[in-house]
Amino acid sequence: MININSQELNYLVYRYLHESGFTHTAFTLGYEAALNKSTIDGNVVPPGALVTFVQKGIQYLELEANLTCNDSDIDEDFSFIQPIDLITKDVYELQQMIKEKKQSLQKAKNREKNKDIANSAREHEQEHAKEREKEHARDREKEHEQEQIRERERKRVHMREKEEEQERQHIREKERKNQMEIENNREKEKEKQQRDRERELEKEKVERDREREREREREKDKGKHKEKKNEDIADGRRDEEKIRVQLEENAITEGPEPMEIDTKLSSSLIPNSDVTVLEGHTSEVFVCAWSPAGSLLASGSGDSTARIWTLNDGPCSSNSQKGPYDVSVLKHYRGRTNDKSKDVTTLDWNSEGTLLATGSYDGQARIWSKDGELVSTLTKHKGPIFSLKWNKKGDYLLSGSVDKTAIVWDIKTGEWKQQFEFHAAPTLDVDWRNNNSFATCSTDNMIYVCKVGDNRPVKTFAGHQGEVNAIKWDPTGQLLASCSDDSTAKIWSLKQDTCLHDLKEHTKEIYNIKWSPTGPGTNNPNQPLILASASFDSTIKLWDVETGSLLHSLAAHGDPVYSVAFSPNGEYLASGSLDKCMHIWSVKEAKVVKTYVGSGGIFEVCWNKEGDKIGACFSNNVLCILDFRM
């Protein structure tokens, strides 16, 4: 007898999920079942294998149930058995069902011959129907009770999570108070030492004055009062200089050594007075982007909305006194607000800052005015949109979707211009090289460079051994950077098929990459071009683009780093992580210069065009705007 093992069954389910479009579920099953270690050759397994297997099993059960029946007469078809019976009952029960149904059929024939028997049978059937209705009512009542039980359980879980969050908040508050108390004690100790030094200095001064007075009295008798006075003044100045130097040395060598970590934190933590918190979203805020023209910040959330926040000029400390901010709510739903298919997954401003494009889990791209008015809805994709970008000219919008395709949209007509169907799996990221050519990457490990009007890729880059999460062209459009679940980042050139540099220092998946706004073709041409990569190994690495060597490994986060962003002048790098911290690094010194600690994981960080404000979006439904001053 042929048996199927659990690994083969897992593979059939994985193939069914993948073919049905449930890509994320298929990835999770494949990862947890370790299918990448399986010896099954996927090429020999035909499409729809699981459905075919189940159908054949049902047919076998149906055939076995009828053929092994003790009755000598077999009907032309097997209409006695329903598919659900074949799945839920064994052969003996199926035989009994067939037998009972045949007997019932025979009785029906007899009832046609005998009117009295027919009447009795109808009464029996009515009684049976009433019994079934009662049974259904009991089942509905049980289901209602179970639903109430589940609802009570959900409420208990919610209350328990709320209590745990309050407890964590209490612990954080206690830690902050302890930190403040430590800082206050340190300040008091410094003040005490300063007072002691001042008293000691005063004593020395008094003693010195007395000594000079005695000298003057002694010299007065010798008739050298004038000369001695001048010498005393010179000596006094020298003594004061000695004491000042000694006090400075004592200030360095005496007293308890400060805690290095606490001192760094206290000096680099961004105070709340320099932070503006934007509240309004009711679910995680996944993406945010500053308008290239003006103080507008766009955000996209799992609550099926995007929002455009109008921020006041000037520092947050002064803005916070001006009351609530103007905000436009860009609704991606009609009626229900909890429809997860409307999650806003990506957004991008055009180069003039007049139009905002958003991509949603419902597969639709939408274009909005800067005032929040819906301009057009772009419908063609058959799956969630994970990435969309405007070209620099602003006449084309590029989108990449789970449906494995990328689409170029003509903004003037509001229609799709060309659909590119080269990938064999979901498209994760897209990026324009210039106004007419672009690159796409996918979970199929491939990267394609395409051009509007061409039906075949201009270039194909194969080399990653895992899903390619992000791609970015450098400021000149000559080099393409990519990062992958295979823990590597790669730099490609259109002049060759293999990668120019293979960057292998990370130990876990790399989620994001960014080029510095430096080098030729930028506003900072005299600074070298740098590539930054952010990884699930909690580090950010800075790479020399010329040699492909590691410049710096920035390690301060405690959880995966989801986003990095260079300041407009290229001197600083902001990073956001699930550890709730946003660090601002000096690129030149490779050290943290500022830190902000929020109340949720950070999904994205972005700088405004002036480089004096940083936006960050959090998993606890808020955005934060931080002033940056050095």
C-alpha positions as CSV (number, residue, x, y, z in Angstrom):
1,M,0.0,0.0,0.0
2,I,1.4,3.4,-1.0
3,N,1.9,5.9,1.9
4,I,2.5,9.6,1.7
5,N,4.7,11.1,4.4
6,S,4.3,14.5,6.2
7,Q,7.1,16.2,4.2
8,E,5.4,15.3,0.9
9,L,2.0,16.4,2.1
10,N,3.5,19.7,3.4
11,Y,5.1,20.2,-0.1
12,L,1.7,19.6,-1.8
13,V,0.0,22.2,0.5
14,Y,2.9,24.6,-0.1
15,R,2.4,24.3,-3.8
16,Y,-1.4,24.7,-3.5
17,L,-0.9,28.0,-1.5
18,H,1.7,29.3,-3.9
19,E,-0.4,28.5,-7.0
20,S,-3.5,30.1,-5.4
21,G,-1.7,33.4,-4.7
22,F,-1.3,33.0,-1.0
23,T,2.4,33.9,-1.3
24,H,3.1,35.0,2.3
25,T,1.3,32.0,3.8
26,A,3.2,29.7,1.5
27,F,6.5,31.3,2.5
28,T,5.7,30.9,6.2
29,L,4.8,27.2,5.7
30,G,7.9,26.6,3.6
31,Y,10.1,28.2,6.2
32,E,8.6,26.4,9.2
33,A,8.4,23.0,7.5
34,A,12.0,23.4,6.2
35,L,11.0,22.6,2.6
36,N,14.2,24.1,1.4
37,K,15.9,21.0,2.8
38,S,13.5,18.7,1.1
39,T,14.7,16.2,-1.6
40,I,11.4,16.6,-3.5
41,D,12.0,17.6,-7.1
42,G,9.4,20.3,-7.7
43,N,9.6,20.0,-11.5
44,V,8.0,16.6,-11.5
45,V,5.0,17.7,-9.4
46,P,2.3,18.9,-11.8
47,P,0.2,22.1,-11.1
48,G,-2.9,21.4,-9.0
49,A,-1.4,18.2,-7.5
50,L,-3.1,18.6,-4.1
51,V,-6.6,19.1,-5.6
52,T,-6.1,16.2,-8.0
53,F,-4.9,14.0,-5.1
54,V,-7.9,14.8,-3.0
55,Q,-10.4,14.3,-5.9
56,K,-8.9,10.9,-6.6
57,G,-9.1,9.9,-3.0
58,I,-12.8,10.9,-2.9
59,Q,-13.5,8.9,-6.0
60,Y,-11.7,5.9,-4.6
61,L,-13.8,6.0,-1.4
62,E,-17.0,6.4,-3.4
63,L,-16.1,3.5,-5.6
64,E,-15.1,1.3,-2.7
65,A,-18.2,2.0,-0.8
66,N,-20.5,1.0,-3.7
67,L,-18.5,-2.0,-4.9
68,T,-18.3,-3.6,-1.5
69,C,-22.0,-3.2,-0.8
70,N,-23.8,-6.5,-0.1
71,D,-26.7,-5.6,-2.3
72,S,-26.6,-7.3,-5.7
73,D,-28.1,-4.4,-7.6
74,I,-25.9,-1.4,-8.2
75,D,-27.3,1.9,-9.6
76,E,-25.9,3.5,-12.7
77,D,-24.4,6.4,-10.6
78,F,-23.5,6.9,-7.0
79,S,-25.9,9.6,-6.1
80,F,-26.5,8.1,-2.7
81,I,-23.3,9.6,-1.3
82,Q,-22.4,13.3,-0.8
83,P,-18.8,14.5,-1.0
84,I,-18.8,15.5,2.6
85,D,-19.9,12.0,3.6
86,L,-16.9,10.5,1.7
87,I,-14.5,12.7,3.6
88,T,-16.0,12.3,7.1
89,K,-17.1,8.7,7.2
90,D,-15.4,5.3,6.7
91,V,-16.3,2.6,4.2
92,Y,-18.6,0.7,6.6
93,E,-20.6,3.8,7.5
94,L,-20.9,4.7,3.8
95,Q,-22.2,1.1,3.0
96,Q,-24.7,1.5,5.8
97,M,-25.8,4.9,4.3
98,I,-26.2,3.4,0.8
99,K,-28.2,0.5,2.3
100,E,-30.4,2.8,4.2
101,K,-31.0,5.1,1.3
102,K,-31.8,2.1,-1.0
103,Q,-34.3,0.8,1.6
104,S,-35.8,4.2,1.8
105,L,-36.1,4.3,-2.0
106,Q,-37.8,0.9,-1.9
107,K,-40.2,2.1,0.7
108,A,-41.0,5.1,-1.5
109,K,-41.9,2.7,-4.3
110,N,-44.1,0.7,-2.0
111,R,-45.8,3.9,-0.8
112,E,-46.8,4.6,-4.4
113,K,-48.6,1.3,-4.5
114,N,-50.2,1.6,-1.1
115,K,-51.9,4.9,-0.3
116,D,-52.2,4.2,3.5
117,I,-48.5,3.4,3.8
118,A,-47.7,6.6,1.8
119,N,-49.7,8.7,4.3
120,S,-48.0,7.1,7.2
121,A,-44.6,7.7,5.6
122,R,-45.4,11.4,5.1
123,E,-46.3,11.8,8.7
124,H,-43.1,10.0,9.7
125,E,-41.1,12.4,7.4
126,Q,-42.8,15.5,8.9
127,E,-42.0,14.2,12.3
128,H,-38.4,13.7,11.3
129,A,-38.3,17.2,9.8
130,K,-39.5,18.7,13.1
131,E,-36.8,16.8,14.9
132,R,-34.1,18.0,12.5
133,E,-35.3,21.6,13.0
134,K,-35.1,21.2,16.7
135,E,-31.6,19.8,16.3
136,H,-30.6,22.7,14.1
137,A,-32.0,25.1,16.7
138,R,-30.0,23.4,19.4
139,D,-26.9,23.6,17.2
140,R,-27.4,27.3,16.6
141,E,-27.9,27.9,20.3
142,K,-24.6,26.0,21.0
143,E,-22.8,28.0,18.3
144,H,-24.1,31.2,19.9
145,E,-22.9,30.1,23.3
146,Q,-19.5,29.2,21.9
147,E,-19.3,32.6,20.2
148,Q,-20.1,34.3,23.5
149,I,-17.4,32.2,25.2
150,R,-14.9,33.2,22.4
151,E,-15.8,36.9,22.8
152,R,-15.3,36.7,26.6
153,E,-11.9,35.1,26.0
154,R,-10.9,37.8,23.5
155,K,-11.9,40.5,26.0
156,R,-9.9,38.7,28.7
157,V,-6.9,38.5,26.4
158,H,-7.3,42.2,25.5
159,M,-7.5,43.2,29.2
160,R,-4.5,41.1,30.0
161,E,-2.5,42.7,27.2
162,K,-3.6,46.1,28.4
163,E,-2.5,45.3,31.9
164,E,0.8,44.1,30.7
165,E,1.3,47.2,28.6
166,Q,0.5,49.4,31.7
167,E,2.9,47.3,33.7
168,R,5.6,47.9,31.1
169,Q,4.8,51.6,31.0
170,H,5.1,51.7,34.8
171,I,8.5,50.0,34.7
172,R,9.7,52.4,32.0
173,E,8.5,55.3,34.0
174,K,10.2,54.0,37.1
175,E,13.4,53.5,35.1
176,R,13.2,57.1,33.8
177,K,12.7,58.4,37.3
178,N,15.7,56.4,38.5
179,Q,17.7,57.8,35.7
180,M,16.6,61.3,36.5
181,E,17.5,60.7,40.2
182,I,20.9,59.5,39.2
183,E,21.4,62.5,37.1
184,N,20.3,64.9,39.9
185,N,22.6,63.2,42.3
186,R,25.5,63.5,39.9
187,E,24.7,67.2,39.4
188,K,24.5,67.7,43.2
189,E,27.8,66.0,43.6
190,K,29.4,68.2,41.0
191,E,27.9,71.3,42.6
192,K,29.3,70.2,46.0
193,Q,32.7,69.6,44.5
194,Q,32.6,73.0,42.9
195,R,31.6,74.7,46.1
196,D,34.4,72.9,48.0
197,R,36.9,74.0,45.3
198,E,35.6,77.5,45.6
199,R,36.0,77.5,49.4
200,E,39.5,76.1,49.1
201,L,40.3,78.8,46.5
202,E,39.0,81.5,48.9
203,K,41.1,80.1,51.7
204,E,44.2,80.2,49.6
205,K,43.4,83.7,48.5
206,V,42.9,84.9,52.1
207,E,46.1,83.2,53.2
208,R,48.0,84.7,50.3
209,D,46.7,88.2,51.1
210,R,47.8,87.8,54.7
211,E,51.2,86.7,53.6
212,R,51.6,89.6,51.3
213,E,50.5,92.0,54.0
214,R,53.1,90.6,56.3
215,E,55.8,91.0,53.6
216,R,54.8,94.5,53.0
217,E,55.1,95.3,56.7
218,R,58.6,93.8,56.8
219,E,59.8,95.6,53.7
220,K,58.3,98.9,54.8
221,D,61.0,99.2,57.5
222,K,63.7,98.7,54.9
223,G,62.5,101.5,52.6
224,K,61.6,99.1,49.8
225,H,57.9,99.2,49.9
226,K,57.4,100.2,46.3
227,E,59.6,97.5,44.8
228,K,58.2,94.8,47.1
229,K,54.7,95.7,46.1
230,N,55.5,95.1,42.5
231,E,57.0,91.8,43.3
232,D,54.0,90.8,45.4
233,I,51.7,91.6,42.5
234,A,53.8,89.4,40.1
235,D,54.0,86.6,42.7
236,G,50.3,86.9,43.3
237,R,49.5,86.4,39.6
238,R,51.9,83.4,39.4
239,D,50.2,81.9,42.5
240,E,46.8,82.4,41.1
241,E,47.8,80.7,37.9
242,K,49.3,77.8,39.9
243,I,46.1,77.4,41.9
244,R,43.9,77.6,38.7
245,V,46.0,74.8,37.0
246,Q,45.9,72.7,40.1
247,L,42.2,73.1,40.5
248,E,41.7,72.1,36.8
249,E,43.8,69.0,37.4
250,N,41.9,68.2,40.5
251,A,38.6,68.6,38.6
252,I,39.9,66.0,36.2
253,T,41.4,63.5,38.6
254,E,39.4,63.9,41.8
255,G,35.8,62.7,42.5
256,P,33.9,59.6,41.4
257,E,34.2,58.5,37.7
258,P,31.0,59.1,35.7
259,M,29.2,56.2,34.1
260,E,30.2,56.3,30.4
261,I,26.9,55.0,29.1
262,D,24.7,57.2,31.2
263,T,26.8,60.3,30.3
264,K,26.5,59.5,26.6
265,L,22.8,58.9,26.8
266,S,22.1,62.0,28.7
267,S,24.1,64.2,26.3
268,S,22.6,62.6,23.1
269,L,19.0,61.9,24.0
270,I,16.6,64.2,22.1
271,P,14.3,65.9,24.7
272,N,10.6,65.8,24.4
273,S,10.6,69.6,23.8
274,D,12.2,68.9,20.4
275,V,9.6,66.3,19.4
276,T,6.1,66.7,18.0
277,V,3.8,63.6,18.1
278,L,1.2,63.4,15.4
279,E,-1.8,61.3,16.5
280,G,-4.8,60.2,14.4
281,H,-4.1,56.9,12.8
282,T,-5.8,53.9,14.4
283,S,-3.4,51.2,13.3
284,E,0.4,50.8,12.6
285,V,1.9,53.6,10.5
286,F,4.0,51.8,7.9
287,V,5.3,54.6,5.6
288,C,6.0,58.3,5.7
289,A,7.5,60.8,3.2
290,W,8.1,64.6,3.3
291,S,6.9,66.6,0.4
292,P,9.8,68.0,-1.7
293,A,8.1,71.4,-1.7
294,G,6.9,72.7,1.6
295,S,6.2,71.5,5.1
296,L,3.9,68.6,4.2
297,L,4.4,65.1,5.6
298,A,2.4,62.1,4.2
299,S,1.8,58.9,6.1
300,G,0.3,55.5,5.3
301,S,-1.3,53.1,7.8
302,G,-2.9,49.8,8.4
303,D,-6.2,51.7,9.2
304,S,-6.9,52.0,5.5
305,T,-6.0,55.7,5.3
306,A,-3.2,57.9,4.3
307,R,-2.8,61.3,5.8
308,I,-1.2,64.6,4.7
309,W,0.0,66.6,7.7
310,T,0.5,70.4,7.3
311,L,3.3,71.4,9.7
312,N,4.3,74.8,10.9
313,D,7.7,76.2,10.1
314,G,10.2,76.6,13.0
315,P,11.3,74.2,15.7
316,C,9.0,71.7,17.4
317,S,9.3,73.5,20.7
318,S,7.6,76.5,19.3
319,N,5.2,74.6,17.1
320,S,3.8,72.7,20.0
321,Q,2.4,75.8,21.4
322,K,0.2,76.5,18.3
323,G,-2.4,73.8,18.8
324,P,-3.4,70.9,16.6
325,Y,-2.0,70.5,13.1
326,D,-4.1,70.6,9.9
327,V,-4.4,67.1,8.5
328,S,-6.1,65.7,5.4
329,V,-7.4,62.1,5.7
330,L,-7.2,60.1,2.5
331,K,-9.7,57.3,2.9
332,H,-9.1,54.0,1.0
333,Y,-12.4,52.5,1.9
334,R,-16.2,53.0,1.6
335,G,-18.0,52.2,4.8
336,R,-15.9,49.7,6.8
337,T,-12.7,51.0,8.3
338,N,-11.3,47.7,9.5
339,D,-10.9,46.1,6.1
340,K,-7.3,44.9,6.1
341,S,-7.4,44.6,2.2
342,K,-7.2,48.5,2.2
343,D,-3.9,48.8,4.2
344,V,-1.7,51.6,2.7
345,T,1.6,49.8,2.0
346,T,3.6,52.5,0.0
347,L,3.4,56.1,-1.0
348,D,5.5,58.6,-3.0
349,W,5.4,62.4,-3.8
350,N,6.0,63.6,-7.4
351,S,9.1,65.8,-7.8
352,E,7.1,69.0,-7.6
353,G,5.2,68.0,-4.5
354,T,1.8,68.6,-6.1
355,L,0.6,65.0,-6.3
356,L,0.8,62.1,-3.9
357,A,0.6,58.4,-5.0
358,T,-0.5,55.7,-2.7
359,G,-0.5,51.9,-3.1
360,S,-2.8,49.6,-1.2
361,Y,-3.4,46.0,-0.3
362,D,-6.5,46.1,-2.5
363,G,-4.3,46.2,-5.6
364,Q,-5.3,49.8,-6.5
365,A,-3.0,52.8,-6.9
366,R,-4.5,56.2,-6.1
367,I,-3.3,59.7,-6.9
368,W,-4.2,62.6,-4.6
369,S,-3.7,66.3,-4.7
370,K,-1.6,67.9,-2.0
371,D,-4.9,69.1,-0.5
372,G,-6.1,65.5,-0.1
373,E,-8.5,65.3,-3.0
374,L,-8.7,62.0,-4.9
375,V,-7.5,62.8,-8.5
376,S,-7.6,59.3,-10.0
377,T,-7.8,55.6,-9.2
378,L,-5.5,53.2,-11.2
379,T,-7.0,49.7,-11.5
380,K,-5.1,46.9,-13.2
381,H,-3.2,44.9,-10.7
382,K,-4.6,41.7,-9.3
383,G,-2.8,41.7,-6.0
384,P,-1.5,44.0,-3.3
385,I,0.9,46.8,-4.4
386,F,4.2,46.8,-2.4
387,S,6.1,49.6,-4.2
388,L,5.4,52.6,-6.4
389,K,7.6,55.4,-7.7
390,W,7.2,58.6,-9.8
391,N,9.8,59.3,-12.5
392,K,11.6,62.6,-12.2
393,K,9.6,64.2,-15.0
394,G,6.3,63.2,-13.3
395,D,4.5,61.9,-16.4
396,Y,4.8,58.2,-15.4
397,L,4.1,56.3,-12.2
398,L,5.6,52.8,-11.7
399,S,4.0,50.2,-9.5
400,G,5.1,46.7,-8.4
401,S,2.6,44.1,-7.1
402,V,2.2,40.6,-5.6
403,D,0.6,39.6,-9.0
404,K,4.2,39.3,-10.2
405,T,4.0,42.3,-12.6
406,A,5.1,45.9,-12.8
407,I,2.9,48.5,-14.5
408,V,3.8,52.0,-15.9
409,W,0.9,54.4,-15.7
410,D,0.4,57.4,-18.0
411,I,-0.6,60.2,-15.6
412,K,-2.1,62.4,-18.3
413,T,-4.7,59.8,-19.4
414,G,-5.0,58.0,-16.1
415,E,-4.6,54.7,-17.9
416,W,-1.9,52.0,-17.8
417,K,0.7,52.3,-20.6
418,Q,2.6,49.0,-20.3
419,Q,2.5,46.0,-18.0
420,F,5.8,44.1,-17.5
421,E,5.3,40.4,-16.8
422,F,8.9,39.0,-16.4
423,H,9.0,37.8,-12.8
424,A,7.8,34.3,-11.6
425,A,6.9,35.5,-8.1
426,P,5.6,38.7,-6.3
427,T,7.4,42.0,-7.2
428,L,8.7,43.6,-4.0
429,D,10.4,46.8,-5.2
430,V,10.8,49.1,-8.2
431,D,13.0,52.1,-8.9
432,W,13.4,54.5,-11.8
433,R,16.9,54.8,-13.4
434,N,15.8,57.8,-15.6
435,N,12.5,59.0,-17.0
436,N,12.0,55.9,-19.2
437,S,13.9,53.0,-17.7
438,F,13.7,51.3,-14.4
439,A,14.5,48.1,-12.4
440,T,12.3,45.6,-10.6
441,C,13.1,42.9,-8.0
442,S,11.1,39.9,-6.7
443,T,10.9,37.0,-4.4
444,D,12.0,34.9,-7.3
445,N,15.6,36.2,-6.5
446,M,15.8,38.0,-9.9
447,I,16.3,41.6,-10.9
448,Y,15.2,43.0,-14.3
449,V,16.1,46.3,-15.9
450,C,13.3,47.4,-18.2
451,K,12.5,50.3,-20.6
452,V,9.1,51.8,-21.5
453,G,8.2,50.5,-25.0
454,D,10.4,47.4,-24.9
455,N,8.8,44.0,-24.5
456,R,11.9,42.3,-23.2
457,P,14.2,43.2,-20.3
458,V,17.2,45.4,-21.1
459,K,19.3,43.6,-18.5
460,T,18.8,40.6,-16.2
461,F,20.8,40.3,-13.0
462,A,20.9,36.9,-11.3
463,G,23.0,36.2,-8.3
464,H,21.0,36.5,-5.1
465,Q,20.1,33.2,-3.4
466,G,17.1,34.6,-1.6
467,E,14.2,37.1,-2.0
468,V,15.4,40.5,-3.2
469,N,13.8,43.0,-0.8
470,A,14.9,46.3,-2.2
471,I,16.8,48.0,-5.1
472,K,18.1,51.5,-5.5
473,W,19.9,53.3,-8.4
474,D,22.8,55.6,-7.4
475,P,22.4,59.4,-8.0
476,T,23.9,59.1,-11.5
477,G,21.9,56.0,-12.6
478,Q,25.1,54.1,-13.3
479,L,25.1,51.6,-10.4
480,L,22.2,49.6,-9.0
481,A,22.3,48.3,-5.4
482,S,20.2,45.4,-4.1
483,C,19.7,43.6,-0.8
484,S,18.3,40.2,-0.1
485,D,17.2,37.6,2.4
486,D,20.5,35.8,1.6
487,S,22.2,38.3,3.9
488,T,24.1,40.0,1.1
489,A,23.9,43.3,-0.7
490,K,25.2,43.6,-4.2
491,I,26.2,46.4,-6.5
492,W,25.5,46.0,-10.3
493,S,26.6,47.8,-13.4
494,L,24.9,47.7,-16.8
495,K,28.3,47.1,-18.3
496,Q,28.5,43.5,-17.0
497,D,26.2,40.6,-16.1
498,T,27.7,39.6,-12.8
499,C,27.7,41.9,-9.7
500,L,30.4,44.6,-9.4
501,H,30.7,44.1,-5.6
502,D,29.3,41.3,-3.4
503,L,28.9,42.8,0.2
504,K,28.8,39.9,2.7
505,E,29.4,41.3,6.2
506,H,25.8,41.0,7.5
507,T,24.7,37.8,9.3
508,K,20.9,38.0,8.7
509,E,18.4,39.3,6.1
510,I,19.0,42.8,4.7
511,Y,15.7,44.7,4.6
512,N,16.7,48.2,3.2
513,I,19.5,50.0,1.4
514,K,20.1,53.7,0.7
515,W,22.7,55.7,-1.3
516,S,24.2,58.8,0.2
517,P,23.3,62.1,-1.6
518,T,27.0,62.7,-2.3
519,G,29.5,62.4,-5.2
520,P,29.0,63.3,-8.9
521,G,25.6,64.5,-9.9
522,T,24.6,65.6,-6.4
523,N,24.5,68.8,-4.3
524,N,27.6,67.4,-2.4
525,P,30.0,66.5,-5.2
526,N,33.2,66.7,-3.1
527,Q,32.1,63.9,-0.7
528,P,32.6,60.2,-1.6
529,L,29.6,58.1,-2.6
530,I,28.5,55.6,0.2
531,L,26.0,52.8,0.4
532,A,24.2,52.1,3.7
533,S,22.5,48.7,4.4
534,A,20.1,47.9,7.2
535,S,19.7,44.3,8.4
536,F,17.7,42.1,10.8
537,D,21.1,41.4,12.5
538,S,20.4,44.8,14.2
539,T,23.3,46.6,12.5
540,I,23.8,49.2,9.8
541,K,26.9,48.9,7.5
542,L,28.5,51.6,5.4
543,W,30.3,50.5,2.3
544,D,33.0,52.0,0.1
545,V,31.4,52.0,-3.4
546,E,34.7,52.1,-5.2
547,T,36.3,49.1,-3.6
548,G,33.3,47.3,-2.2
549,S,35.0,47.3,1.3
550,L,33.3,47.8,4.6
551,L,33.8,51.3,6.0
552,H,31.9,51.1,9.3
553,S,29.6,48.7,11.1
554,L,27.1,50.8,13.2
555,A,25.9,48.7,16.1
556,A,23.6,50.4,18.7
557,H,20.2,48.8,18.0
558,G,18.8,45.8,19.8
559,D,16.3,44.6,17.2
560,P,16.0,44.4,13.4
561,V,16.7,47.7,11.6
562,Y,13.9,48.5,9.1
563,S,14.8,51.9,7.8
564,V,17.8,54.2,7.2
565,A,18.0,57.6,5.6
566,F,20.8,60.0,4.9
567,S,20.5,63.7,5.7
568,P,20.4,66.0,2.6
569,N,24.1,67.1,3.2
570,G,25.2,63.5,3.5
571,E,26.9,64.1,6.9
572,Y,24.3,62.2,9.1
573,L,22.4,58.9,8.9
574,A,19.1,58.3,10.7
575,S,18.1,54.7,11.5
576,G,14.8,53.2,12.9
577,S,14.4,49.8,14.5
578,L,11.9,47.5,16.2
579,D,13.7,48.3,19.5
580,K,11.7,51.6,19.5
581,C,14.9,53.7,19.1
582,M,15.9,56.1,16.4
583,H,19.6,56.9,16.2
584,I,21.2,59.7,14.3
585,W,24.8,58.8,13.3
586,S,27.7,60.9,12.3
587,V,28.8,59.3,9.0
588,K,32.3,60.6,9.3
589,E,32.9,59.6,12.9
590,A,30.6,56.4,12.7
591,K,29.0,57.1,16.1
592,V,25.6,58.0,17.5
593,V,25.2,61.8,18.0
594,K,21.5,61.8,18.9
595,T,18.9,59.3,20.1
596,Y,15.1,59.3,20.4
597,V,13.3,56.5,22.3
598,G,9.7,56.1,21.3
599,S,6.9,53.8,22.4
600,G,6.7,51.4,19.5
601,G,8.7,49.8,16.8
602,I,9.9,52.1,14.0
603,F,9.0,51.2,10.4
604,E,10.5,54.2,8.4
605,V,12.5,57.4,9.0
606,C,12.8,60.3,6.6
607,W,14.5,63.8,6.5
608,N,12.9,67.0,5.3
609,K,14.6,68.8,2.4
610,E,16.2,71.4,4.8
611,G,17.7,68.6,6.9
612,D,16.5,70.1,10.2
613,K,13.5,67.7,10.9
614,I,13.2,64.0,10.8
615,G,9.9,62.1,10.5
616,A,9.5,58.6,12.0
617,C,6.5,56.3,11.9
618,F,5.7,53.8,14.7
619,S,3.9,50.6,15.3
620,N,1.8,52.3,18.1
621,N,-0.2,54.3,15.5
622,V,1.7,57.6,15.8
623,L,4.3,59.7,13.8
624,C,7.0,61.7,15.5
625,I,8.7,64.9,14.1
626,L,12.1,65.5,15.6
627,D,14.1,68.7,15.5
628,F,17.8,68.1,14.6
629,R,20.4,70.6,15.7
630,M,24.1,70.1,16.2
